[in-house]
Amino acid sequence: MHDSIKSLLKRERRLQLTLVIVPIVFIIGNLFFVQSYIRSVDNIVKANDVSERIGTRTIDELWLLVHQQITISDFKADNNIIKVREQLEKLKQKSKTSHEVMTLNIALRLTTMLEKQSNEIIENLKAEAPVATNFELMNSIKNTVEITDDTIENFIGIEIGLSKSRSDNSKRLVVVFLIFESGLLLFNSYAIKKNNRLMVNEIENPINDLKKMSDALAQNHLEYRIQNYPQNELGKLSESMNTMAEQLNVLMAENALKQYNLAQSELRTLQSQITPHFIYNSLDAIISLASLGELDLVQKMTYALSDFFRISLSKGRDFILVEKEIQHITDYLTILKIRYGETLDYKIEIDSTLYHYQMLKIILQPIVENAIYHGTKLVRRTGMIEISGELITNNMHFYVKDNGKGIEKEHLAKLNHDLANGLSSEFNEGYGLFNVNKRLLLYYDNKAKITLDSTYEVGTIVHIVIPTNCIEDERH
């Protein structure tokens, strides 16, 4: 008995010693890879900055020089080419492998070529050479800039490969560490298994059921129902999904009795609220947040998604309060804000006097969706969606403004022309926008309208006018 206890204590001391030594060895060994990885990430960030600077900034600056909108002395004193060279030199000093250095040397030689070409422009300007001479030279500079940018992209690819390799080495050390530590952590196995079972039963299985239901609904199997769901936020979402499916059956039957255009518009609008793409992304985001322990965000996103579906249905009513419509778009933007983080921001400023008026539901959400997916997602800056509303005489005026890609003048004129044609217009693009326009015209006749105002590369404003005194009681 004594020997057995002694042996047990000896093994325990060994395990404790291992628990102390292994982390120290792991940390020391991992420091090298972590530092290398950080260096690679830093190089990637700086190389991205160089790539942005060498592109349109350099071309724009040289065009300003060609058109003499900046002086030669100002250009020589401070220009993007000089800054790019300085940044490339710094990157070269921090680079360790021959492949990195060779790639940066190529980029530096191309930068030297750009300097020579810019000096040629300066000499042409001093000699008052024909403008066409510098225009031809600018074509050559554009090619050089493109090659330089490609070279920097190659360098970024090298750094990504190095960071992955270093990250993999660090992961292998983590695996070794976990193998040594697992023997001392066996007593946690029961708690871990219990927690896993809880996660599977309370989160994973319900989400899988929701994804299966979204698949079924996407394939028009509207009879599909979730039978068992937990008593938590996902349970509320499951209940809302079942309710939505029930209401969809009712709505589809009612729509079949309406005129063709109204039936098509209403059905597509309701189906667009349960597109698998939106549901998949939202549910995947919930899973990711749950695995990271972000339970507050899980709850917030789940409630927003549940409320989004509830307002979309509105017990089969076509008209809802403006306050509910604003809540509907707030839920939608809340979900996207959690998913996209700092790349998306929004502001909603609706005059409170509008809140108690009735309006046709699901008007703003497709417009905001267009603004995001065809506007702000196409630019590098932080996407900003601004929604405002005011009451002017007997009309409600809503504005959806974005700082996205914008629309070119000719295309903008065509879109406004098609919107003005109303129900007679046929369209192959801008589906959400034209669908909303047709629904407004079907319910409000020509008293409602949508117009666009846009500046290319700056942003777009969608102006929606809805009357307050043109709602038939039977449609409430």
TAMO-V177769 format. One record per residue. N is the residue number from 0. SS is DSSP state (H for helix, E for strand, - for the rest). Layout:
<<N SS> <N SS>>
//
This chain:
<<0 -> <1 H> <2 H> <3 H> <4 H> <5 H> <6 H> <7 H> <8 H> <9 H> <10 H> <11 H> <12 H> <13 H> <14 H> <15 H> <16 H> <17 H> <18 H> <19 H> <20 H> <21 H> <22 H> <23 H> <24 H> <25 H> <26 H> <27 H> <28 H> <29 H> <30 H> <31 H> <32 H> <33 H> <34 H> <35 H> <36 H> <37 H> <38 H> <39 H> <40 H> <41 H> <42 H> <43 H> <44 H> <45 H> <46 H> <47 H> <48 H> <49 H> <50 H> <51 H> <52 H> <53 H> <54 H> <55 H> <56 H> <57 H> <58 H> <59 H> <60 H> <61 H> <62 H> <63 H> <64 H> <65 H> <66 -> <67 -> <68 -> <69 -> <70 -> <71 H> <72 H> <73 H> <74 H> <75 H> <76 H> <77 -> <78 -> <79 H> <80 H> <81 H> <82 H> <83 H> <84 H> <85 H> <86 H> <87 H> <88 H> <89 H> <90 H> <91 H> <92 H> <93 H> <94 -> <95 -> <96 -> <97 H> <98 H> <99 H> <100 H> <101 H> <102 H> <103 H> <104 H> <105 H> <106 H> <107 H> <108 H> <109 H> <110 H> <111 H> <112 H> <113 H> <114 H> <115 H> <116 H> <117 H> <118 H> <119 H> <120 H> <121 H> <122 H> <123 H> <124 H> <125 H> <126 -> <127 -> <128 -> <129 -> <130 H> <131 H> <132 H> <133 H> <134 H> <135 H> <136 H> <137 H> <138 H> <139 H> <140 H> <141 H> <142 H> <143 H> <144 H> <145 H> <146 H> <147 H> <148 H> <149 H> <150 H> <151 H> <152 H> <153 H> <154 H> <155 H> <156 H> <157 H> <158 H> <159 H> <160 H> <161 H> <162 H> <163 H> <164 H> <165 H> <166 H> <167 H> <168 H> <169 H> <170 H> <171 H> <172 H> <173 H> <174 H> <175 H> <176 H> <177 H> <178 H> <179 H> <180 H> <181 H> <182 H> <183 H> <184 H> <185 H> <186 H> <187 H> <188 H> <189 H> <190 H> <191 H> <192 H> <193 H> <194 H> <195 H> <196 H> <197 H> <198 H> <199 H> <200 H> <201 H> <202 H> <203 H> <204 H> <205 H> <206 H> <207 H> <208 H> <209 H> <210 H> <211 H> <212 H> <213 H> <214 H> <215 H> <216 H> <217 H> <218 -> <219 -> <220 -> <221 -> <222 -> <223 -> <224 -> <225 -> <226 -> <227 -> <228 -> <229 -> <230 -> <231 -> <232 H> <233 H> <234 H> <235 H> <236 H> <237 H> <238 H> <239 H> <240 H> <241 H> <242 H> <243 H> <244 H> <245 H> <246 H> <247 H> <248 H> <249 H> <250 H> <251 H> <252 H> <253 H> <254 H> <255 -> <256 -> <257 -> <258 -> <259 H> <260 H> <261 H> <262 H> <263 H> <264 H> <265 H> <266 H> <267 H> <268 H> <269 H> <270 H> <271 H> <272 -> <273 -> <274 -> <275 H> <276 H> <277 H> <278 H> <279 H> <280 H> <281 H> <282 H> <283 H> <284 H> <285 H> <286 H> <287 H> <288 H> <289 H> <290 H> <291 -> <292 -> <293 -> <294 H> <295 H> <296 H> <297 H> <298 H> <299 H> <300 H> <301 H> <302 H> <303 H> <304 H> <305 H> <306 H> <307 H> <308 H> <309 H> <310 H> <311 H> <312 H> <313 H> <314 H> <315 H> <316 -> <317 -> <318 E> <319 E> <320 E> <321 H> <322 H> <323 H> <324 H> <325 H> <326 H> <327 H> <328 H> <329 H> <330 H> <331 H> <332 H> <333 H> <334 H> <335 H> <336 H> <337 H> <338 H> <339 H> <340 H> <341 H> <342 H> <343 E> <344 E> <345 E> <346 E> <347 E> <348 E> <349 E> <350 -> <351 H> <352 H> <353 H> <354 -> <355 -> <356 -> <357 E> <358 E> <359 E> <360 -> <361 -> <362 -> <363 H> <364 H> <365 H> <366 H> <367 H> <368 H> <369 H> <370 H> <371 H> <372 H> <373 -> <374 -> <375 H> <376 H> <377 H> <378 -> <379 -> <380 -> <381 -> <382 E> <383 E> <384 E> <385 E> <386 E> <387 E> <388 E> <389 E> <390 E> <391 E> <392 -> <393 -> <394 E> <395 E> <396 E> <397 E> <398 E> <399 E> <400 E> <401 E> <402 -> <403 -> <404 -> <405 -> <406 -> <407 -> <408 H> <409 H> <410 H> <411 H> <412 H> <413 H> <414 H> <415 H> <416 H> <417 H> <418 H> <419 H> <420 H> <421 H> <422 H> <423 H> <424 -> <425 -> <426 -> <427 -> <428 -> <429 -> <430 H> <431 H> <432 H> <433 H> <434 H> <435 H> <436 H> <437 H> <438 H> <439 H> <440 H> <441 H> <442 H> <443 H> <444 H> <445 H> <446 H> <447 -> <448 E> <449 E> <450 E> <451 E> <452 E> <453 E> <454 E> <455 -> <456 -> <457 -> <458 E> <459 E> <460 E> <461 E> <462 E> <463 E> <464 E> <465 E> <466 E> <467 -> <468 -> <469 -> <470 -> <471 -> <472 H> <473 H> <474 H> <475 ->>
//
